[in-house]
Amino acid sequence: MSKRLVLWRHGRTSWNVEGRVQGQTDTELDGVGRQQARDAAARLASLAPARIVSSDLRRAHDTARSLADLTGRDVELDERLREMDFGAREGLTWRQAWDRFPDGMRAWVSGDESQIPDSETHAAAGERSAAVLREVGDELPDGELAVVVAHGAILRTGICRFLGFPLETWTLFSGLSNCSWTVLEQTYPEHDSRWRLVEWNAGTLPEPVVSDDEPPGLGRAEATG
């Protein structure tokens, strides 16, 4: 039996609309974001998650609570799922950051993340969030699903680290839209401990994949009928 992790980004905030870097600033969902969370929760609730684990920042926690209200599950808070710390850039738009830190931003886009004061690196953020994914995945019983609610950058970096993608490839993965999710699956835990990327930045429920390249006797076509 398979295990699945649904990694869900929080709903919209006013800073999202304004293009401001939020990072670990504790912003709240706006009206659209709250509705996005309710709409997405109604779909995700049909998956009957065994656990809901969330960042403790309000925009993620409130998104998670919309699912908890429908499923009766508690929201487990983990500060390791807080958004990547962007240091002195937080609260600034992209243009403002370039105006204030031109040398630091040039270094940033070239891969040197040490030039913005107090900023966390993608590698460090990915490691702390991947640790949560490993723990939740290992503790999840076969046949169950967990929802992890967090933020765009910390989810992208954590997923890439968790799946073992080289750091230089992380920028090839797009950002995640508000209230969209990514699905990871450990298809045959008893035979193969690797996790697979099933869906990226999705807004629809994951569908079974009928494939020609599964091991004989274990194909999902057989498993799902």
QUIHUZI-V874231 format. One record per helix or strand. SS is the DSSP state (H for helix, E for strand). FROM is the first residue (numbers start at 0). LEN is the number of residues. If there is no record, write none. Layout:
<<SS/FROM/LEN> <SS/FROM/LEN>>
This chain:
<<E/2/7> <E/12/1> <H/13/5> <E/19/1> <E/28/1> <H/30/17> <E/50/4> <H/57/14> <E/74/3> <H/78/3> <H/86/3> <E/92/1> <H/93/7> <H/101/8> <H/121/18> <E/144/6> <H/151/12> <H/166/6> <E/180/6> <E/195/7> <H/219/5>>
